[in-house]
Each structure stands twice: as structure tokens, then as C-alpha cells.
């Protein structure tokens, strides 16, 4: 009974995580400038991947797999904001915004 509930919860988490990943991809394609695209890719991407990894941890039969999935979520939460900040800072220091599309 509990395993069925966990499977349904994991399926819902995978669907929601996939929708967030889709929103991140659409944001990367549709948003007008570099900083907006970075924001969409980092925030929605980490939420989407995090939800999918949590779903994997819920249905994993092996403790090692669940632990790796949870560590993956922690790694994403810790590294994605730092990498997005460094990318934005490098773009600002280079002052090369020729690739930036503005409205």
C-alpha cells in the first residue's frame, strides 16, 4: 500500500519536474537578454532536476541510490546559484553584450 502511494507521489514529482525543465528550456529560448535567460535556466532547471531526483530517491529500492539522488539535489542547490552568479559577473566584466538581444 505504501509503495503504491510512493510510486504515485514519485510520478507526480517527475511530471512537475519535467514541466519545470520545459519552462527552463522555453525561457532560455524566449527571454530577451542574457541575465533573464540565466535566471530562467538556473532557477527552473534546479527545481525541475531536484524534483526528479527526489522522485528517484522515493522509489529507489537501494539505499545507495536514494543517497546519491539526495546528494545530487544538495549539489544542485549549492552549485547552481554560484555558477549563475559567476557567469553573470564574467559577462558584466567583459562588457561584451553584442550577443544580448533587447526588446
C-alpha positions in Angstrom: 0.0 0.0 0.0 2.7 2.5 1.0 4.8 1.5 -2.0 1.9 2.3 -4.3 1.4 5.7 -2.7 5.2 6.4 -3.1 5.0 5.5 -6.7 2.1 7.9 -7.4 3.9 10.7 -5.5 7.1 10.0 -7.4 5.1 10.1 -10.7 3.6 13.4 -9.8 7.1 14.8 -8.9 8.5 13.6 -12.2 5.7 15.3 -14.1 6.1 18.5 -12.2 9.9 18.4 -12.5 9.6 17.8 -16.2 7.3 20.8 -16.6 9.8 23.0 -14.7 12.6 21.7 -17.0 10.4 22.5 -20.0 9.8 26.0 -18.7 13.5 26.5 -18.2 14.2 25.4 -21.8 11.5 27.7 -23.1 12.9 30.6 -21.0 16.3 30.0 -22.5 14.9 30.3 -26.0 12.4 33.1 -25.5 13.7 35.6 -22.9 15.3 38.7 -24.4 18.6 39.1 -22.6 21.5 37.2 -21.0 20.6 37.8 -17.4 16.9 36.8 -17.9 18.0 33.6 -19.7 20.4 32.8 -16.9 17.7 33.3 -14.3 15.3 31.0 -16.1 17.9 28.3 -16.7 19.3 28.3 -13.2 16.1 28.6 -11.1 13.7 26.5 -13.1 16.4 24.0 -14.1 17.4 23.3 -10.5 13.8 22.9 -9.3 13.0 20.5 -12.2 16.1 18.4 -11.8 15.7 18.5 -8.0 12.1 17.2 -8.1 13.1 14.4 -10.5 16.0 13.4 -8.2 13.7 13.4 -5.2 11.3 11.2 -7.1 14.2 8.8 -7.8 15.0 8.8 -4.1 11.5 7.9 -3.2 11.2 4.9 -5.4 14.7 3.6 -5.1 14.9 0.1 -3.7 18.6 0.5 -2.8 19.7 2.9 0.0 22.8 3.8 -2.1 20.7 5.0 -5.0 18.5 7.1 -2.7 21.5 8.6 -1.0 23.1 9.5 -4.3 19.9 11.2 -5.5 19.6 13.2 -2.3 23.3 14.2 -2.6 22.6 15.2 -6.2 19.8 17.6 -5.0 22.1 19.1 -2.4 24.9 19.5 -5.0 22.5 21.2 -7.4 21.2 23.6 -4.7 24.7 24.5 -3.7 26.4 24.9 -7.1 23.8 26.3 -9.5 23.4 29.8 -7.9 27.2 30.1 -7.6 27.7 29.2 -11.3 24.9 31.5 -12.4 26.4 34.4 -10.4 29.9 33.7 -11.8 28.6 33.6 -15.4 26.7 36.9 -14.9 29.7 38.5 -13.3 32.0 37.4 -16.1 29.6 38.8 -18.7 29.4 42.1 -16.8 33.2 42.4 -16.5 33.7 41.6 -20.2 31.1 44.2 -21.2 30.6 42.3 -24.4 26.8 42.3 -24.8 26.8 42.1 -28.5 25.1 38.7 -28.2 22.4 40.1 -26.0 19.0 40.7 -27.6 17.0 43.5 -26.1 13.4 44.5 -26.8 
